[in-house]
Amino acid sequence: MNFIDSLETLILIGAIQAFVLALFLYSLRKNKESNSVLAVILLLISFKTLIFFANEQLHLFNEFWRYIIRSTQFLLPPLLYLYALRVLKVGSKLSFSHLVPSLVFLVLVIGYFKTDFTFFKYFEEVLGVFGRELTIALILAYYFILFKRVSNTALIKSDSAKPDISWLNSLFLFYLVLAFFSVVISAFLRFPLFPIMWNPFILVQMSTAIFMYWISYKVFTQPLIFYRQRDKHQLFNPNYQKYRGAKLSKEDKLIIVQQLKTLMNNSQPFLKPDIRLHHIANQMGITGNRLSQVINDEFHQSFNNLINSYRIEFAKTLLSNDEFRHVTISSIAFDSGFNSLPTFNRVFKEFTLHSPKEFRANNILNR
C-alpha cells in the first residue's frame, strides 16, 4: 500500500465514522435540536467525502454531477450558524434567504451544462474556481452575524452569565481553514509550480477527514455539550469549571457576590414563585453548594431569606408608589414572587415590623 492508498483509506474511515456519529447524535434525547443539526452537517460532509472516494476509484460521476454535489458546500455555513444558535439557545430558525447561495449555484450549474444560453457561459470562473472563495466569504459572514446576534442577547449583556463559546469558535475556525486550504489547492491547479501525478484534492479530503475525527473526539471528550442536559448558562460559563470542587478564596467569593447582585437587579429571578437555589447557580455558572456557601458566608442568611428580602424590597416599592394605590395587596404579593397572601403578610412583617396594609398607609395615605 503506497502513501496515496493510505490516505484514501483514512479518508474512507473518517467518512464512515462521521456517518455513524451522525446517526448517534440524532438518536440522543438530550440537546436534540442542536445535535440534529450537527448530524445533518456530518452527513453532508460524509456524503461529499464518500462521493469523492467513489469517483476516484470508479469514476462514477461526470463533471455536471460533480458540480451538483459541490453546491452543498454553500449549505454548510448556514447550517453551522443554525447549529450555533441552537447550542446557545438564542434562536433556532433559518429563513429561505439562507438557501439562496446554494440555489443560485445550482441554477448556474444547470444553465451552464444543460443549456446553450450565452449568459451562463460568463459564470465559468464562478463555477470552477470562485465558488470556493465564496464559501470562505459565507463562513466569515455567518460568523460575523452569529457574533452580532449573540452579543445582542441578554446572555452576553449580563455580567453574571457570559458564555464561553470556544467550542463554536473552534468549529467555525476549523471549517474556515478547511475552505481556505481548498482554495490554495485550486490555485495550485490553475498555476502549477511543478507536475503532479495524483489528484491534490485528496489532501483537502484528508483535511476533511481530520475535521470529522476532531468532531468525534469532541463529542466523547466534552459530553456536557452534546449529551448531558444542562442549563445554557451553566453549559458555557467558564466559572462552572473554575469553582467546581475548588476551595473559594475571599476574592472568588466577592466576585460571586457581585455576580449575584447583578443577576438579581437585572433579571429579577426572585419574582418567580418556584425559583430554587440550583436555578440561580445554573445562571451564574457555578454549583449550588458554592452559591449556598457564599450566601451563608457573605450575606449571613439562607437562600430563602435572601430571595424573600429581594421580594419584600420589590413589594415595598410597589406599596409606596402612588400609581399602585388601587392595586390590591394580594396582587402585589403575587407580583413580588409569593405564591400565597398569608405567607407574604407573615414575611413582610418579619422584615419591616409592619403589615403590608400599615406600610402602605404610612407611605402613601399620610403624605
Secondary structure, DSSP 8 states (H G I E B T S, - for coil): --HHHHHHHHHHHHHHHHHHHHHHHHH-STTHHHHHHHHHHHHHHHHHHHHHHHHHHH----HHHHHHHHGGGGTHHHHHHHHHHHHHTS-----GGGGHHHHHHHHHHHHHHH---HHHHTTHHIIIIIHHHHHHHHHHHHHHHHHHHHHTSHHHH-TT-----HHHHHHHHHHHHHHHHHHHHHHHHHS-SS--SS-THHHHHHHHHHHHHHHHHHHHH-HHHHTS---HHHHH-HHHHHHTT----HHHHHHHHHHHHHHHHHH-GGGSTT--HHHHHHHHTS-HHHHHHHIIIII-S-HHHHHHHHHHHHHHHHHT-GGGTTS-HHHHHHHTT-S-HHHHHHHHHHHHSS-HHHHHIIIIIT-
